[in-house]
Amino acid sequence: MRSKHCQRISLQKIGKRFNRDWIFRGVDLVFESGNRYALTGSNGSGKSTLLQLIGGMIQNSEGSIEYSDGSGVSIPQELVHQEVSMAAPYLELVEEMTAMEFLDFHQSFKKLSESKLEILNAVQLENAAHKQIRYYSSGMKQRLKLAQAIFSEGSIILLDEPTTNLDQSGIDLYEHLLNNNVRDRILIISSNEPREYKQCNHVISVEHYKQRNIVI
């Protein structure tokens, strides 16, 4: 069973701690489709943790997150993963696979919006389609990570430091991908680099929620 597309994510009094130390507390935020959001903050501020929490990769320590469709109907937590796609430096590719094999594998659990070859053309990897990923440069790997996130059919795109390992041509490509393929989805970018989130119309400083950091 597939969920309806998510059009709203609501965070209420969200907090996350590791051991006895709170990373952030009291996070009240709403993310809506058709908008682009940037999570900013210094290293260690918790922006990557918050991004992973929004995507359901980790659990919050307090508070609640609600995902809902265009009618305001809540989407069950167990179906949210169908709507989320993510690219991040800490998410590894299956390097024994070729790019075509990797996208085929990815498509087995998350539908892609274009054909595999069209996706590789879009990120300028068509000539390396049948090369094992372990022989890719770091920039090529990053373009493939962005491809699987942006061209997944889910309604929520999460990008953490999206231009990592990209040269200027790769950064230009990244901007082109956002301009032409995000459409009416929810885009959330975690970054300290203004060039990575200059297309966002909402900028949220995670530092604000560090003020509520209390050791208990």
Buried (B, 14 or more C-beta within 10 A) or exposed (E): EEBBBBBBBBBBEBBBBEEEEBBBBBBEBEBEBEBBBBBBBEEEBBBBBBBBBBBBBEEBBBBEBBBBBEEEEEBEEEBBBBBBBBBBBEEEBEEEBBBBBBBEEBBEEBEBEBEBEEBBBBBBBEEBBEBBBEEBEEBBBBBBBBBBBBBBBBBBBBBBBBBBBBEEEBBEBBBEBBEEBBEEBBBBBBBBBEEBBEBBEBBBBBBEBBEEBEEE
